[in-house]
Amino acid sequence: MNISKAGVVIAVCGLLISLGLLFFSARNTPFIVLVFFIGWVALPFVILLFCYLYFARWSDAMGRALVIATLFVTVGSIVTYLIFTVWPLSSTPARPWLIVPAISLIPIIALLLAAYPSRKS
C-alpha cells in the first residue's frame, strides 16, 4: 500500500469515526441543525480526500506532507470529539463540534499554500 492510499484510508476512518461520535452526541438535536453539523464536521476530511486526488501528480514530499496533515487532523479530531462525547460540556455542548473543524482547516490551508508555488515549477 503506497502512502497516498494509506492517507485516504486514514481520512475515511477519521471521517466515519468523527461522524459516529457526532451522531452519538447529538441524539436530541433538531434534524436541520444536525445536517449542518454533519457538513461542518465532514468538511476537513472531504477537503483532504480531494487533496489526495489533486496531489497524486505531485512530488513525494507533498504526499508525505499531506499524510502528516491527515494524521494531525484525524487524531486531533477524534481525541477531542471523544473527550467531549464522554465528558460533555453542560453550558455549550456544541462548542467542540464548531471549533475543531475550523482548527483542522489550518494545516490543510497551510499545506495548500505551500504546495501552490511548487505546482508552477
URUR-V842504 format. One record per run of one state. SS is the DSSP state (h for helix, s for strand, l for the rest). FROM is the first residue (numbers start at 0). LEN is the number of residues. If there is no record, write none. Layout:
ss=SS from=FROM len=LEN
ss=SS from=FROM len=LEN
This chain:
ss=l from=0 len=2
ss=h from=2 len=23
ss=l from=25 len=5
ss=h from=30 len=27
ss=l from=57 len=2
ss=h from=59 len=27
ss=l from=86 len=8
ss=h from=94 len=26
ss=l from=120 len=1
